[in-house]
Amino acid sequence: MLTLYNAAHSTCSQKVRICLAEKHLPFEDIRLDLGKAKEHLKPDYLKLNPNGVVPTLVDDGRVVIDSSVICEYLEEKYPEVRLSPDDLVERARMRAWMRFLEEVPTAAVRVPSFNMGFLPRYEGMDRKTFEGVESDVRPIRKQFYRRMGPNGFKKEDVQASLEQMGNTCARMNAALANGPWLLGDQFTLADIIVAPLIDRIADLGMDDIWTEKYPRVTDWYQRIQTRPAFQETFYPGARMSEFLPLQPAIKEETVNE
């Protein structure tokens, strides 16, 4: 029996949910409250995932963490629906995409996401109080929260993250010249891993990053939205705009002292 500890709006959780749906794998869906309850930082959950993040997969009592690692695990253990190339070189290309997507756009998307959606939680809070309730209690995201602070990320941080998203879309647009998907004709884990990131940027109202310059990314996004696994993953309440009043990404008065 597969159990997935995840959050509806978490882009990393969404990757794994798409993968499970593509493979038609049933699972127990345990949704954690990452907001007020901070269930991902509770002792019982930290025993499963000491990083204090979602998702976490439990397969017949065995724990697998890290969203991309979980996707590769599912691909190897449940190969009936193939989401990676058989050719070794093509598989290496897929993994290179996966590493790039984890290192660049996954981190970049967090910056506007937090500034636009989650920052109001800390309104009126001084830095000492903020670090006591947020940054000091997070196993691997402590420095991220400290850099954000109670006033949000600086303008240059937001602009850098959007530039990284633009670079990602440029790479995607070039690769998509060779087929409907990032590796050509085959839909792979690379498409799955980037899908929630593109969807998040669109949800934040920033899809002009690709619509104005990279038409193949626009077409790719339209194609992937028609897949049943994508539609199953993005159920009502799975997008930030559905439950949070979104703020401007950049505020001129942001000081971040």
CYANA upper distance limits for C-alpha pairs under 8 A (distance plus 0.5 A):
  1 MET  CA     27 PHE  CA      7.23
  1 MET  CA     28 GLU  CA      8.23
  1 MET  CA     59 ASP  CA      6.49
  1 MET  CA     60 ASP  CA      5.88
  2 LEU  CA     26 PRO  CA      7.62
  2 LEU  CA     27 PHE  CA      5.22
  2 LEU  CA     28 GLU  CA      6.70
  2 LEU  CA     57 LEU  CA      7.54
  2 LEU  CA     58 VAL  CA      6.30
  2 LEU  CA     59 ASP  CA      5.18
  2 LEU  CA     60 ASP  CA      7.01
  3 THR  CA     27 PHE  CA      5.80
  3 THR  CA     28 GLU  CA      5.00
  3 THR  CA     29 ASP  CA      6.74
  3 THR  CA     30 ILE  CA      7.68
  3 THR  CA     57 LEU  CA      6.25
  3 THR  CA     58 VAL  CA      5.54
  3 THR  CA     59 ASP  CA      6.98
  4 LEU  CA     27 PHE  CA      7.22
  4 LEU  CA     28 GLU  CA      6.63
  4 LEU  CA     29 ASP  CA      5.89
  4 LEU  CA     30 ILE  CA      6.43
  4 LEU  CA     55 PRO  CA      7.26
  4 LEU  CA     56 THR  CA      6.32
  4 LEU  CA     57 LEU  CA      5.18
  4 LEU  CA     58 VAL  CA      6.93
  5 TYR  CA     29 ASP  CA      7.12
  5 TYR  CA     30 ILE  CA      5.31
  5 TYR  CA     31 ARG  CA      6.42
  5 TYR  CA     32 LEU  CA      7.23
  5 TYR  CA     54 VAL  CA      7.13
  5 TYR  CA     55 PRO  CA      5.91
  5 TYR  CA     56 THR  CA      5.59
  5 TYR  CA     57 LEU  CA      6.89
  6 ASN  CA     10 SER  CA      7.88
  6 ASN  CA     13 SER  CA      5.89
  6 ASN  CA     29 ASP  CA      7.99
  6 ASN  CA     30 ILE  CA      6.77
  6 ASN  CA     31 ARG  CA      5.54
  6 ASN  CA     32 LEU  CA      6.37
  6 ASN  CA     54 VAL  CA      5.71
  6 ASN  CA     55 PRO  CA      5.05
  6 ASN  CA     56 THR  CA      7.26
  7 ALA  CA     13 SER  CA      6.69
  7 ALA  CA     31 ARG  CA      5.53
  7 ALA  CA     32 LEU  CA      5.88
  7 ALA  CA     33 ASP  CA      7.42
  7 ALA  CA     34 LEU  CA      7.78
  7 ALA  CA     54 VAL  CA      7.40
  7 ALA  CA     55 PRO  CA      7.90
  8 ALA  CA     13 SER  CA      7.72
  8 ALA  CA     14 GLN  CA      7.85
  8 ALA  CA     31 ARG  CA      7.29
  8 ALA  CA    237 GLY  CA      7.35
  8 ALA  CA    238 ALA  CA      5.20
  8 ALA  CA    239 ARG  CA      8.17
  9 HIS  CA     13 SER  CA      8.14
  9 HIS  CA     14 GLN  CA      7.87
  9 HIS  CA    237 GLY  CA      7.83
  9 HIS  CA    238 ALA  CA      5.02
  9 HIS  CA    239 ARG  CA      5.89
  9 HIS  CA    240 MET  CA      6.75
 10 SER  CA     14 GLN  CA      6.68
 10 SER  CA     54 VAL  CA      8.00
 10 SER  CA    238 ALA  CA      8.47
 11 THR  CA     15 LYS  CA      6.92
 11 THR  CA    196 PRO  CA      5.73
 11 THR  CA    197 LEU  CA      6.99
 11 THR  CA    200 ARG  CA      8.07
 12 CYS  CA     16 VAL  CA      7.38
 12 CYS  CA     54 VAL  CA      7.51
 12 CYS  CA     55 PRO  CA      7.12
 12 CYS  CA     67 SER  CA      6.10
 12 CYS  CA    196 PRO  CA      8.19
 13 SER  CA     17 ARG  CA      6.76
 13 SER  CA     54 VAL  CA      6.82
 13 SER  CA     55 PRO  CA      5.62
 13 SER  CA     67 SER  CA      7.33
 14 GLN  CA     18 ILE  CA      6.59
 14 GLN  CA    196 PRO  CA      6.75
 14 GLN  CA    233 THR  CA      6.81
 14 GLN  CA    234 PHE  CA      8.22
 15 LYS  CA     19 CYS  CA      6.84
 15 LYS  CA     67 SER  CA      7.37
 15 LYS  CA     68 SER  CA      8.30
 15 LYS  CA     71 CYS  CA      8.21
 15 LYS  CA    192 ILE  CA      6.38
 15 LYS  CA    193 ILE  CA      5.87
 15 LYS  CA    194 VAL  CA      8.48
 15 LYS  CA    195 ALA  CA      7.94
 15 LYS  CA    196 PRO  CA      6.99
 16 VAL  CA     20 LEU  CA      6.63
 16 VAL  CA     55 PRO  CA      8.30
 16 VAL  CA     67 SER  CA      6.71
 16 VAL  CA     68 SER  CA      8.27
 16 VAL  CA     70 ILE  CA      7.46
 16 VAL  CA     71 CYS  CA      6.47
 17 ARG  CA     21 ALA  CA      6.57
 17 ARG  CA    233 THR  CA      6.27
 18 ILE  CA     22 GLU  CA      6.52
 18 ILE  CA    192 ILE  CA      7.15
 18 ILE  CA    229 ALA  CA      5.90
 18 ILE  CA    230 PHE  CA      6.37
 18 ILE  CA    232 GLU  CA      8.22
 18 ILE  CA    233 THR  CA      6.26
 19 CYS  CA     23 LYS  CA      6.78
 19 CYS  CA     71 CYS  CA      6.85
 19 CYS  CA     74 LEU  CA      8.28
 19 CYS  CA    189 LEU  CA      8.13
 19 CYS  CA    192 ILE  CA      7.38
 19 CYS  CA    229 ALA  CA      8.25
 20 LEU  CA     24 HIS  CA      6.56
 20 LEU  CA     25 LEU  CA      5.72
 20 LEU  CA     26 PRO  CA      7.89
 20 LEU  CA     74 LEU  CA      8.21
 21 ALA  CA     25 LEU  CA      6.68
 21 ALA  CA     26 PRO  CA      8.39
 21 ALA  CA    228 PRO  CA      8.47
 21 ALA  CA    229 ALA  CA      5.36
 21 ALA  CA    230 PHE  CA      8.47
 21 ALA  CA    232 GLU  CA      7.73
 21 ALA  CA    233 THR  CA      8.08
 22 GLU  CA     81 VAL  CA      7.94
 22 GLU  CA    228 PRO  CA      8.47
 22 GLU  CA    229 ALA  CA      5.85
 23 LYS  CA     78 TYR  CA      8.12
 23 LYS  CA     80 GLU  CA      7.95
 23 LYS  CA     81 VAL  CA      5.90
 32 LEU  CA     38 LYS  CA      8.40
 32 LEU  CA     39 GLU  CA      6.25
 32 LEU  CA     40 HIS  CA      7.14
 33 ASP  CA     37 ALA  CA      6.19
 33 ASP  CA     38 LYS  CA      6.35
 33 ASP  CA     39 GLU  CA      6.02
 33 ASP  CA     40 HIS  CA      7.92
 34 LEU  CA     38 LYS  CA      5.01
 34 LEU  CA     39 GLU  CA      6.42
 34 LEU  CA     40 HIS  CA      6.73
 38 LYS  CA     42 LYS  CA      7.48
 39 GLU  CA     45 TYR  CA      7.75
 40 HIS  CA     45 TYR  CA      6.39
 40 HIS  CA     46 LEU  CA      7.55
 40 HIS  CA     52 GLY  CA      5.87
 40 HIS  CA     53 VAL  CA      6.52
 40 HIS  CA     54 VAL  CA      7.55
 41 LEU  CA     45 TYR  CA      7.16
 41 LEU  CA     46 LEU  CA      6.73
 41 LEU  CA     52 GLY  CA      5.85
 41 LEU  CA     53 VAL  CA      8.35
 41 LEU  CA    137 VAL  CA      8.41
 41 LEU  CA    138 ARG  CA      7.89
 42 LYS  CA     46 LEU  CA      6.69
 43 PRO  CA     47 LYS  CA      6.80
 44 ASP  CA     48 LEU  CA      7.59
 45 TYR  CA     49 ASN  CA      6.67
 45 TYR  CA     50 PRO  CA      8.31
 45 TYR  CA     52 GLY  CA      7.88
 46 LEU  CA     50 PRO  CA      5.01
 46 LEU  CA     51 ASN  CA      7.52
 46 LEU  CA     52 GLY  CA      6.21
 48 LEU  CA     56 THR  CA      7.98
 48 LEU  CA     63 VAL  CA      7.36
 49 ASN  CA     53 VAL  CA      7.62
 49 ASN  CA     56 THR  CA      7.19
 49 ASN  CA     65 ILE  CA      7.15
 50 PRO  CA    139 PRO  CA      7.69
 51 ASN  CA    138 ARG  CA      8.40
 51 ASN  CA    139 PRO  CA      5.89
 51 ASN  CA    140 ILE  CA      6.29
 52 GLY  CA    138 ARG  CA      7.26
 52 GLY  CA    139 PRO  CA      6.64
 52 GLY  CA    140 ILE  CA      7.94
 54 VAL  CA     66 ASP  CA      8.30
 54 VAL  CA     67 SER  CA      8.39
 55 PRO  CA     65 ILE  CA      7.33
 55 PRO  CA     66 ASP  CA      7.32
 55 PRO  CA     67 SER  CA      6.74
 56 THR  CA     63 VAL  CA      7.63
 56 THR  CA     64 VAL  CA      6.64
 56 THR  CA     65 ILE  CA      5.43
 56 THR  CA     66 ASP  CA      7.53
 56 THR  CA     67 SER  CA      8.19
 57 LEU  CA     63 VAL  CA      6.32
 57 LEU  CA     64 VAL  CA      5.63
 57 LEU  CA     65 ILE  CA      6.81
 57 LEU  CA     70 ILE  CA      7.46
 58 VAL  CA     62 ARG  CA      5.80
 58 VAL  CA     63 VAL  CA      5.01
 58 VAL  CA     64 VAL  CA      6.73
 59 ASP  CA     63 VAL  CA      6.96
 59 ASP  CA     64 VAL  CA      8.25
 64 VAL  CA     69 VAL  CA      8.13
 64 VAL  CA     70 ILE  CA      6.63
 65 ILE  CA     69 VAL  CA      7.30
 65 ILE  CA     70 ILE  CA      6.74
 66 ASP  CA     70 ILE  CA      6.52
 67 SER  CA     71 CYS  CA      6.81
 68 SER  CA     72 GLU  CA      6.80
 68 SER  CA     98 MET  CA      8.04
 68 SER  CA    193 ILE  CA      7.78
 69 VAL  CA     73 TYR  CA      6.54
 70 ILE  CA     74 LEU  CA      6.63
 71 CYS  CA     75 GLU  CA      6.67
 71 CYS  CA    189 LEU  CA      7.75
 72 GLU  CA     76 GLU  CA      6.70
 72 GLU  CA    189 LEU  CA      8.41
 73 TYR  CA     77 LYS  CA      6.55
 74 LEU  CA     78 TYR  CA      6.02
 74 LEU  CA     79 PRO  CA      8.18
 75 GLU  CA     79 PRO  CA      5.93
 75 GLU  CA     82 ARG  CA      7.53
 75 GLU  CA     83 LEU  CA      7.10
 75 GLU  CA     84 SER  CA      8.05
 82 ARG  CA    188 THR  CA      8.40
 83 LEU  CA    186 GLN  CA      8.30
 83 LEU  CA    187 PHE  CA      6.90
 83 LEU  CA    188 THR  CA      4.88
 83 LEU  CA    189 LEU  CA      6.19
 84 SER  CA     91 ARG  CA      6.72
 84 SER  CA     94 MET  CA      7.83
 84 SER  CA    186 GLN  CA      8.42
 84 SER  CA    187 PHE  CA      8.32
 84 SER  CA    188 THR  CA      5.65
 84 SER  CA    189 LEU  CA      6.91
 85 PRO  CA     90 GLU  CA      6.40
 85 PRO  CA     91 ARG  CA      5.67
 85 PRO  CA     94 MET  CA      8.46
 85 PRO  CA    186 GLN  CA      8.00
 85 PRO  CA    188 THR  CA      8.05
 86 ASP  CA     90 GLU  CA      8.01
 86 ASP  CA     91 ARG  CA      7.32
 87 ASP  CA     91 ARG  CA      6.59
 88 LEU  CA     92 ALA  CA      6.63
 89 VAL  CA     93 ARG  CA      6.80
 90 GLU  CA     94 MET  CA      6.79
 90 GLU  CA    183 LEU  CA      8.13
 91 ARG  CA     95 ARG  CA      6.80
 92 ALA  CA     96 ALA  CA      6.63
 93 ARG  CA     97 TRP  CA      6.82
 93 ARG  CA    183 LEU  CA      8.32
 94 MET  CA     98 MET  CA      6.77
 94 MET  CA    183 LEU  CA      7.54
 94 MET  CA    188 THR  CA      8.00
 94 MET  CA    189 LEU  CA      7.81
 94 MET  CA    190 ALA  CA      6.37
 95 ARG  CA     99 ARG  CA      6.67
 95 ARG  CA    190 ALA  CA      7.99
 96 ALA  CA    100 PHE  CA      6.72
 97 TRP  CA    101 LEU  CA      6.54
 97 TRP  CA    190 ALA  CA      6.51
 98 MET  CA    102 GLU  CA      6.69
 98 MET  CA    189 LEU  CA      8.12
 98 MET  CA    190 ALA  CA      6.05
 98 MET  CA    193 ILE  CA      7.50
 99 ARG  CA    103 GLU  CA      6.62
100 PHE  CA    104 VAL  CA      6.37
100 PHE  CA    105 PRO  CA      8.36
101 LEU  CA    105 PRO  CA      6.02
101 LEU  CA    106 THR  CA      6.60
101 LEU  CA    168 THR  CA      8.45
101 LEU  CA    193 ILE  CA      7.74
101 LEU  CA    194 VAL  CA      7.04
102 GLU  CA    106 THR  CA      5.68
102 GLU  CA    107 ALA  CA      7.64
103 GLU  CA    107 ALA  CA      7.00
104 VAL  CA    108 ALA  CA      6.64
104 VAL  CA    164 GLN  CA      7.05
104 VAL  CA    165 MET  CA      8.37
104 VAL  CA    168 THR  CA      8.27
105 PRO  CA    109 VAL  CA      6.38
105 PRO  CA    161 SER  CA      8.29
105 PRO  CA    164 GLN  CA      6.79
105 PRO  CA    165 MET  CA      6.15
105 PRO  CA    168 THR  CA      7.19
105 PRO  CA    197 LEU  CA      7.65
106 THR  CA    110 ARG  CA      7.48
106 THR  CA    197 LEU  CA      7.20
107 ALA  CA    111 VAL  CA      7.98
108 ALA  CA    112 PRO  CA      8.35
108 ALA  CA    160 ALA  CA      8.42
108 ALA  CA    161 SER  CA      4.98
108 ALA  CA    162 LEU  CA      7.59
108 ALA  CA    164 GLN  CA      6.95
108 ALA  CA    165 MET  CA      7.30
109 VAL  CA    113 SER  CA      6.69
109 VAL  CA    161 SER  CA      7.26
109 VAL  CA    162 LEU  CA      8.45
109 VAL  CA    165 MET  CA      8.07
109 VAL  CA    197 LEU  CA      7.17
109 VAL  CA    200 ARG  CA      8.09
109 VAL  CA    201 ILE  CA      7.68
110 ARG  CA    114 PHE  CA      6.50
111 VAL  CA    115 ASN  CA      6.76
111 VAL  CA    153 PHE  CA      7.45
111 VAL  CA    157 ASP  CA      7.88
111 VAL  CA    158 VAL  CA      6.61
111 VAL  CA    161 SER  CA      7.13
112 PRO  CA    116 MET  CA      6.23
112 PRO  CA    158 VAL  CA      6.65
112 PRO  CA    161 SER  CA      8.13
112 PRO  CA    249 ALA  CA      6.02
113 SER  CA    117 GLY  CA      6.16
113 SER  CA    118 PHE  CA      7.71
113 SER  CA    200 ARG  CA      8.43
113 SER  CA    204 LEU  CA      7.98
114 PHE  CA    118 PHE  CA      5.29
114 PHE  CA    119 LEU  CA      6.33
114 PHE  CA    152 GLY  CA      8.15
115 ASN  CA    119 LEU  CA      5.85
115 ASN  CA    152 GLY  CA      6.13
115 ASN  CA    153 PHE  CA      7.07
115 ASN  CA    247 GLN  CA      7.66
115 ASN  CA    248 PRO  CA      8.02
115 ASN  CA    249 ALA  CA      6.08
115 ASN  CA    250 ILE  CA      8.02
116 MET  CA    204 LEU  CA      8.22
116 MET  CA    246 LEU  CA      5.55
116 MET  CA    247 GLN  CA      4.82
116 MET  CA    248 PRO  CA      6.19
116 MET  CA    249 ALA  CA      5.67
117 GLY  CA    240 MET  CA      7.48
117 GLY  CA    244 LEU  CA      6.55
117 GLY  CA    245 PRO  CA      7.23
117 GLY  CA    246 LEU  CA      5.58
117 GLY  CA    247 GLN  CA      6.85
118 PHE  CA    244 LEU  CA      8.48
119 LEU  CA    123 GLU  CA      7.54
119 LEU  CA    150 PRO  CA      7.62
119 LEU  CA    151 ASN  CA      7.81
119 LEU  CA    152 GLY  CA      6.85
122 TYR  CA    130 PHE  CA      7.73
122 TYR  CA    150 PRO  CA      5.94
122 TYR  CA    151 ASN  CA      8.19
123 GLU  CA    150 PRO  CA      7.39
123 GLU  CA    151 ASN  CA      8.02
124 GLY  CA    150 PRO  CA      8.39
125 MET  CA    129 THR  CA      6.84
125 MET  CA    130 PHE  CA      6.64
125 MET  CA    150 PRO  CA      6.67
126 ASP  CA    130 PHE  CA      6.61
126 ASP  CA    150 PRO  CA      7.17
127 ARG  CA    131 GLU  CA      6.53
127 ARG  CA    149 GLY  CA      6.96
127 ARG  CA    150 PRO  CA      6.62
127 ARG  CA    257 GLU  CA      8.26
128 LYS  CA    132 GLY  CA      6.75
129 THR  CA    133 VAL  CA      6.87
130 PHE  CA    134 GLU  CA      6.22
130 PHE  CA    135 SER  CA      7.58
130 PHE  CA    149 GLY  CA      7.61
130 PHE  CA    150 PRO  CA      6.63
131 GLU  CA    135 SER  CA      5.19
131 GLU  CA    136 ASP  CA      5.94
131 GLU  CA    145 TYR  CA      8.49
131 GLU  CA    146 ARG  CA      7.47
131 GLU  CA    149 GLY  CA      8.31
132 GLY  CA    136 ASP  CA      6.22
132 GLY  CA    137 VAL  CA      7.92
133 VAL  CA    137 VAL  CA      7.45
134 GLU  CA    138 ARG  CA      7.39
134 GLU  CA    142 LYS  CA      8.35
134 GLU  CA    145 TYR  CA      7.56
135 SER  CA    141 ARG  CA      7.73
135 SER  CA    142 LYS  CA      5.03
135 SER  CA    143 GLN  CA      7.52
135 SER  CA    144 PHE  CA      8.27
135 SER  CA    145 TYR  CA      5.52
135 SER  CA    146 ARG  CA      6.23
136 ASP  CA    142 LYS  CA      6.45
137 VAL  CA    142 LYS  CA      7.65
138 ARG  CA    142 LYS  CA      5.63
141 ARG  CA    145 TYR  CA      6.84
142 LYS  CA    146 ARG  CA      6.73
143 GLN  CA    147 ARG  CA      6.52
144 PHE  CA    148 MET  CA      6.80
145 TYR  CA    149 GLY  CA      6.47
147 ARG  CA    153 PHE  CA      7.40
147 ARG  CA    256 ASN  CA      8.47
148 MET  CA    152 GLY  CA      5.31
148 MET  CA    153 PHE  CA      5.10
148 MET  CA    154 LYS  CA      8.24
148 MET  CA    256 ASN  CA      7.54
149 GLY  CA    153 PHE  CA      7.69
149 GLY  CA    256 ASN  CA      6.45
149 GLY  CA    257 GLU  CA      8.17
150 PRO  CA    256 ASN  CA      7.72
151 ASN  CA    254 THR  CA      6.41
151 ASN  CA    255 VAL  CA      7.07
151 ASN  CA    256 ASN  CA      5.78
151 ASN  CA    257 GLU  CA      8.44
152 GLY  CA    254 THR  CA      7.10
152 GLY  CA    256 ASN  CA      6.80
153 PHE  CA    157 ASP  CA      6.51
153 PHE  CA    158 VAL  CA      7.19
153 PHE  CA    254 THR  CA      7.98
153 PHE  CA    256 ASN  CA      7.28
154 LYS  CA    158 VAL  CA      7.06
154 LYS  CA    250 ILE  CA      8.04
154 LYS  CA    254 THR  CA      6.79
154 LYS  CA    255 VAL  CA      7.57
154 LYS  CA    256 ASN  CA      7.12
155 LYS  CA    159 GLN  CA      6.70
155 LYS  CA    250 ILE  CA      6.13
155 LYS  CA    251 LYS  CA      7.71
155 LYS  CA    252 GLU  CA      7.91
155 LYS  CA    254 THR  CA      8.14
156 GLU  CA    160 ALA  CA      6.49
157 ASP  CA    161 SER  CA      6.75
158 VAL  CA    162 LEU  CA      6.80
158 VAL  CA    249 ALA  CA      7.60
158 VAL  CA    250 ILE  CA      7.39
159 GLN  CA    163 GLU  CA      6.66
160 ALA  CA    164 GLN  CA      6.77
161 SER  CA    165 MET  CA      6.84
162 LEU  CA    166 GLY  CA      6.65
162 LEU  CA    209 ILE  CA      8.37
163 GLU  CA    167 ASN  CA      6.72
164 GLN  CA    168 THR  CA      6.70
165 MET  CA    169 CYS  CA      6.75
165 MET  CA    209 ILE  CA      7.98
166 GLY  CA    170 ALA  CA      6.70
166 GLY  CA    209 ILE  CA      6.35
166 GLY  CA    210 TRP  CA      7.64
167 ASN  CA    171 ARG  CA      6.85
168 THR  CA    172 MET  CA      6.71
169 CYS  CA    173 ASN  CA      6.43
169 CYS  CA    209 ILE  CA      8.21
169 CYS  CA    210 TRP  CA      6.79
169 CYS  CA    214 TYR  CA      7.40
169 CYS  CA    217 VAL  CA      7.22
170 ALA  CA    174 ALA  CA      6.83
170 ALA  CA    214 TYR  CA      7.22
171 ARG  CA    175 ALA  CA      6.76
172 MET  CA    176 LEU  CA      6.51
172 MET  CA    182 LEU  CA      7.18
172 MET  CA    216 ARG  CA      8.45
172 MET  CA    217 VAL  CA      7.09
173 ASN  CA    177 ALA  CA      7.27
173 ASN  CA    214 TYR  CA      6.24
173 ASN  CA    215 PRO  CA      7.83
173 ASN  CA    216 ARG  CA      5.82
173 ASN  CA    217 VAL  CA      6.07
175 ALA  CA    179 GLY  CA      8.26
175 ALA  CA    182 LEU  CA      6.12
175 ALA  CA    183 LEU  CA      7.69
175 ALA  CA    184 GLY  CA      8.34
176 LEU  CA    180 PRO  CA      6.54
176 LEU  CA    181 TRP  CA      6.51
176 LEU  CA    182 LEU  CA      6.03
176 LEU  CA    183 LEU  CA      8.24
176 LEU  CA    184 GLY  CA      7.49
176 LEU  CA    216 ARG  CA      6.76
176 LEU  CA    217 VAL  CA      8.08
176 LEU  CA    220 TRP  CA      8.45
177 ALA  CA    216 ARG  CA      7.95
178 ASN  CA    183 LEU  CA      8.15
178 ASN  CA    184 GLY  CA      5.84
179 GLY  CA    183 LEU  CA      7.66
179 GLY  CA    184 GLY  CA      4.49
179 GLY  CA    185 ASP  CA      5.87
180 PRO  CA    184 GLY  CA      6.50
180 PRO  CA    185 ASP  CA      6.54
180 PRO  CA    220 TRP  CA      7.15
181 TRP  CA    185 ASP  CA      6.52
181 TRP  CA    186 GLN  CA      6.90
181 TRP  CA    187 PHE  CA      6.23
181 TRP  CA    188 THR  CA      8.34
181 TRP  CA    191 ASP  CA      7.34
181 TRP  CA    220 TRP  CA      7.55
182 LEU  CA    187 PHE  CA      8.06
182 LEU  CA    188 THR  CA      8.36
182 LEU  CA    190 ALA  CA      7.44
182 LEU  CA    191 ASP  CA      6.85
183 LEU  CA    187 PHE  CA      7.83
183 LEU  CA    188 THR  CA      7.88
187 PHE  CA    191 ASP  CA      7.01
188 THR  CA    192 ILE  CA      7.17
189 LEU  CA    193 ILE  CA      6.55
190 ALA  CA    194 VAL  CA      6.96
191 ASP  CA    195 ALA  CA      6.51
192 ILE  CA    196 PRO  CA      8.12
193 ILE  CA    197 LEU  CA      8.25
194 VAL  CA    198 ILE  CA      6.88
195 ALA  CA    199 ASP  CA      6.65
195 ALA  CA    221 TYR  CA      8.16
195 ALA  CA    224 ILE  CA      8.20
196 PRO  CA    200 ARG  CA      6.46
197 LEU  CA    201 ILE  CA      6.85
198 ILE  CA    202 ALA  CA      6.74
198 ILE  CA    221 TYR  CA      8.11
199 ASP  CA    203 ASP  CA      6.54
200 ARG  CA    204 LEU  CA      6.67
200 ARG  CA    239 ARG  CA      7.87
200 ARG  CA    240 MET  CA      8.41
201 ILE  CA    205 GLY  CA      7.00
201 ILE  CA    206 MET  CA      5.93
201 ILE  CA    207 ASP  CA      6.50
202 ALA  CA    206 MET  CA      5.97
202 ALA  CA    207 ASP  CA      5.12
203 ASP  CA    239 ARG  CA      7.44
203 ASP  CA    240 MET  CA      7.69
203 ASP  CA    241 SER  CA      6.96
204 LEU  CA    240 MET  CA      8.46
204 LEU  CA    241 SER  CA      7.74
204 LEU  CA    246 LEU  CA      8.02
207 ASP  CA    211 THR  CA      6.65
208 ASP  CA    212 GLU  CA      6.04
209 ILE  CA    213 LYS  CA      7.78
210 TRP  CA    214 TYR  CA      5.27
210 TRP  CA    215 PRO  CA      7.36
210 TRP  CA    217 VAL  CA      6.95
210 TRP  CA    218 THR  CA      7.21
211 THR  CA    215 PRO  CA      6.50
211 THR  CA    217 VAL  CA      8.13
211 THR  CA    218 THR  CA      6.44
214 TYR  CA    218 THR  CA      7.37
215 PRO  CA    219 ASP  CA      6.84
216 ARG  CA    220 TRP  CA      6.52
217 VAL  CA    221 TYR  CA      6.55
218 THR  CA    222 GLN  CA      6.82
219 ASP  CA    223 ARG  CA      6.71
220 TRP  CA    224 ILE  CA      6.67
221 TYR  CA    225 GLN  CA      6.70
222 GLN  CA    226 THR  CA      7.33
223 ARG  CA    227 ARG  CA      7.70
224 ILE  CA    230 PHE  CA      7.32
225 GLN  CA    230 PHE  CA      6.31
225 GLN  CA    231 GLN  CA      7.09
226 THR  CA    230 PHE  CA      7.67
226 THR  CA    231 GLN  CA      7.60
227 ARG  CA    231 GLN  CA      7.01
228 PRO  CA    232 GLU  CA      6.54
229 ALA  CA    233 THR  CA      6.64
230 PHE  CA    234 PHE  CA      6.79
231 GLN  CA    235 TYR  CA      7.25
233 THR  CA    238 ALA  CA      8.30
234 PHE  CA    238 ALA  CA      5.79
234 PHE  CA    239 ARG  CA      7.70
236 PRO  CA    242 GLU  CA      8.22
237 GLY  CA    242 GLU  CA      6.11
237 GLY  CA    243 PHE  CA      7.12
238 ALA  CA    242 GLU  CA      7.95
239 ARG  CA    243 PHE  CA      8.03
240 MET  CA    244 LEU  CA      6.24
240 MET  CA    246 LEU  CA      8.46
241 SER  CA    245 PRO  CA      7.11
241 SER  CA    246 LEU  CA      6.97
250 ILE  CA    254 THR  CA      8.28
